[in-house]
Amino acid sequence: MRADWRTIDTDLLVIGGGVAGSMAAIPALEAGLDVVVCEKGRVLDNCGSVGCGVDHYLTVMESGPEWDTPEFLLRHLPQLTDGIVDMAVASRVIHEMPRILRKIEGMGVDFKDPRTGDYSRHRSFGLPGAYHINFDGTDFKRKIGKHVRAGKATVLMRTMAVQLLVEENRAYGALAFNFRTGEWIAIRAKAVALTAGDVNRLSENASGLAFDSWHFPYNTGDAQAMAFRAGAALTNMEFTEATLTPKGFSAQGLNAVVSMGAYFLNKHGERFMFRYDEKGENARRAVLADAVINEYLLGNGPIYLDCRHLPEEELDHMEETLQVDRYTLPAFYRQKGVSFRTDLIEVSISELSIRRSGVYFRGSGLAVDTTGETSVEGLFAAGDCASVSGGIAGAAVLGHIAGEGAVVRMRATYGARPDIDWADAERIRAEAEAALGRAGGMPWKAFEGTIRRTVSDYVGVRRSERGLRLALETLAALAVKEGELAASDLHGLMRVQESRNIRLNTEIMATAALARTETRTRSAHRRVDHPEPDNENWRKFVLVEKGPDGRPSVRAIDAGRPLADSFARRSQSQTEGSLPYAAGL
Amino acid sequence: MLPVSDPSVHNPIQIDPELCIRCNLCDWICPGDIIYKEENNKQTMPVVAYPDECWYCGLCESTCPTDAITVVFPERMLRNQTDVVTLLGKVV
């Protein structure tokens, strides 16, 4: 015990209570272990990345046809991921899909269409089979969250983890604070699962409002940043993701409208999409975004979405389903005074996220092995912060794998958890709290604004060596300012930590983008000075780790090998006998 | 002590005091820690403490048991004048 701190000893600490985190908690709870979930929100009832329900779920079901087998999907993976995928981890995830689907059904989630009593499966997003189940997933996360609560996990709400506890490359907990009460919590754990999502708020969009983003603006790469500082390896961080949005509101859902048969028009009234892809508006998202970017650069903007030709029943269906993706989207059109039945809808490119670049099974984040463990022993990752991800299903399956991996790791571990280094903990706390009311300090909003301008200008959809170097200079200069950040209350202290994490993630992104001297997956990583894919030299992962100077350092790793082959979990100074807290092998 | 909202910033979350039953569900559901409601006090209204950090997700509006909440978009979102080319980077 320590005055002024709350201390918790547990078995598994989960950071992030979304789908991946909840699914990681479940195997540990089932094994009778103690679980603590640390969550910035207040409820486990909603999904982390979308804030609301779910309407489709990607899975192999082994229902009979060849396309519905893991082997068939795996054969297509290199092509689906433009050759950059960890086949070992992806293979484990895809093979586990049928089992995890059944497990989630056992929690009361009904994936079947009530009208037919069967699964409604659809082929979409360029996948080679009808892997998506369309279903009413309004209660999807609520049921999984309920399972976690029923398992008696301790859930710390409105709580942000700030620092991982790592000794001899082994994770044993985290320091966190509650930004409603100001209470600081030191959590010691036998294993830690990082499931805190993607990185947002890192570039500008049309509205100029930082929190108006396609993906969840409260996901700020906290897991990636904390793990990097603790020595973990990250990959695919150079790949970004953008979409097309109604101009002024970075809402999801435009692609759904396009799939119903809407057209894009440029300012001359031309349907230009066929100039970019023979599938026209049915091309992949990356292609659509790319085409619109190009039309704007050619001076053919504004670009519009045209639904006026669609039959009445399609328009009715569109109106009914508009709010599935974003509840407030109908209100936006209503308040704007436009209707897609009669008006052209002006579209924009969204801000960027670091989040699997619209590609299934090629995640951007912490490199993991086939058990979900990162390069730091006892530190697991899943969901949008891990190197294999794929929407809700990817989060659920790798989350569960990581939870099971953590159970095995905990069972193979002997000895007491290391003692907390209180001098270090007090220093981290004092540094964090020093932002509160700092006179003459830099407001976190201004700090983030500089990051967004820098990324938009030089690390966005048109990258070059010179631009990336300029960005890295600015981002490194901002690192020095982190010690001058100011907040006016506890909520602001949380935002200051998020701002630091966003900055570090963008520095990692720019460093990896500079290393990859080719263009891959179109605007996900376009180097204007290296405009073509280079399969000869770049069928490789860019692995990013903390260098000796504390800055991101990169290694190019052959994409034909599992990523885990490239990281040794033990540092060279470690030997089996000298570890105070070692895996008992 | 509850935070005080800045009247110069657009408030996207408009709460009708006639309809609001001061139940604190909006505070509970908000994923961004934007809405603060004093617990166990049926006299005080929820405060939209950080209006410029709103995601416009509408979870508060959809959860409110008395439909007291309306999400209102600002002019810069509704009638946006940004030149999209400025978002597409500088080639140096």
HADDOCK unambig.tbl for C-alpha pairs under 7 A between the chains (distance, minus, plus):
assign (segid A and resid 41 and name CA) (segid B and resid 31 and name CA) 5.04 0.50 0.50
assign (segid A and resid 41 and name CA) (segid B and resid 32 and name CA) 6.92 0.50 0.50
assign (segid A and resid 42 and name CA) (segid B and resid 28 and name CA) 6.00 0.50 0.50
assign (segid A and resid 42 and name CA) (segid B and resid 29 and name CA) 6.65 0.50 0.50
assign (segid A and resid 43 and name CA) (segid B and resid 29 and name CA) 6.83 0.50 0.50
assign (segid A and resid 204 and name CA) (segid B and resid 87 and name CA) 6.57 0.50 0.50
assign (segid A and resid 205 and name CA) (segid B and resid 87 and name CA) 6.48 0.50 0.50
assign (segid A and resid 206 and name CA) (segid B and resid 82 and name CA) 5.54 0.50 0.50
assign (segid A and resid 206 and name CA) (segid B and resid 84 and name CA) 6.62 0.50 0.50
assign (segid A and resid 207 and name CA) (segid B and resid 76 and name CA) 6.01 0.50 0.50
assign (segid A and resid 207 and name CA) (segid B and resid 77 and name CA) 5.48 0.50 0.50
assign (segid A and resid 207 and name CA) (segid B and resid 80 and name CA) 6.57 0.50 0.50
assign (segid A and resid 211 and name CA) (segid B and resid 53 and name CA) 5.44 0.50 0.50
assign (segid A and resid 211 and name CA) (segid B and resid 54 and name CA) 6.16 0.50 0.50
assign (segid A and resid 211 and name CA) (segid B and resid 55 and name CA) 5.41 0.50 0.50
assign (segid A and resid 212 and name CA) (segid B and resid 55 and name CA) 5.42 0.50 0.50
assign (segid A and resid 217 and name CA) (segid B and resid 55 and name CA) 6.92 0.50 0.50
assign (segid A and resid 218 and name CA) (segid B and resid 32 and name CA) 6.36 0.50 0.50
assign (segid A and resid 247 and name CA) (segid B and resid 80 and name CA) 6.78 0.50 0.50
assign (segid A and resid 248 and name CA) (segid B and resid 76 and name CA) 6.92 0.50 0.50
assign (segid A and resid 248 and name CA) (segid B and resid 77 and name CA) 4.15 0.50 0.50
assign (segid A and resid 248 and name CA) (segid B and resid 78 and name CA) 6.18 0.50 0.50
assign (segid A and resid 248 and name CA) (segid B and resid 80 and name CA) 5.36 0.50 0.50
assign (segid A and resid 249 and name CA) (segid B and resid 77 and name CA) 5.89 0.50 0.50
assign (segid A and resid 296 and name CA) (segid B and resid 85 and name CA) 6.16 0.50 0.50
assign (segid A and resid 297 and name CA) (segid B and resid 85 and name CA) 6.41 0.50 0.50
assign (segid A and resid 326 and name CA) (segid B and resid 57 and name CA) 6.47 0.50 0.50
assign (segid A and resid 327 and name CA) (segid B and resid 57 and name CA) 6.35 0.50 0.50
assign (segid A and resid 327 and name CA) (segid B and resid 58 and name CA) 6.00 0.50 0.50
assign (segid A and resid 328 and name CA) (segid B and resid 56 and name CA) 6.81 0.50 0.50
assign (segid A and resid 328 and name CA) (segid B and resid 57 and name CA) 6.20 0.50 0.50
assign (segid A and resid 328 and name CA) (segid B and resid 58 and name CA) 5.68 0.50 0.50
assign (segid A and resid 332 and name CA) (segid B and resid 73 and name CA) 6.82 0.50 0.50
assign (segid A and resid 336 and name CA) (segid B and resid 78 and name CA) 5.12 0.50 0.50
assign (segid A and resid 348 and name CA) (segid B and resid 84 and name CA) 6.34 0.50 0.50
assign (segid A and resid 456 and name CA) (segid B and resid 87 and name CA) 6.09 0.50 0.50
assign (segid A and resid 456 and name CA) (segid B and resid 88 and name CA) 6.77 0.50 0.50
assign (segid A and resid 456 and name CA) (segid B and resid 89 and name CA) 5.43 0.50 0.50
assign (segid A and resid 457 and name CA) (segid B and resid 89 and name CA) 3.94 0.50 0.50
assign (segid A and resid 457 and name CA) (segid B and resid 90 and name CA) 5.00 0.50 0.50
assign (segid A and resid 458 and name CA) (segid B and resid 89 and name CA) 5.86 0.50 0.50
assign (segid A and resid 458 and name CA) (segid B and resid 90 and name CA) 6.18 0.50 0.50
assign (segid A and resid 460 and name CA) (segid B and resid 88 and name CA) 6.94 0.50 0.50
assign (segid A and resid 460 and name CA) (segid B and resid 89 and name CA) 6.13 0.50 0.50
assign (segid A and resid 461 and name CA) (segid B and resid 88 and name CA) 6.12 0.50 0.50
assign (segid A and resid 461 and name CA) (segid B and resid 89 and name CA) 6.64 0.50 0.50
assign (segid A and resid 462 and name CA) (segid B and resid 88 and name CA) 6.96 0.50 0.50
assign (segid A and resid 462 and name CA) (segid B and resid 89 and name CA) 5.94 0.50 0.50
assign (segid A and resid 462 and name CA) (segid B and resid 91 and name CA) 6.85 0.50 0.50
assign (segid A and resid 466 and name CA) (segid B and resid 92 and name CA) 6.25 0.50 0.50
assign (segid A and resid 467 and name CA) (segid B and resid 92 and name CA) 5.77 0.50 0.50
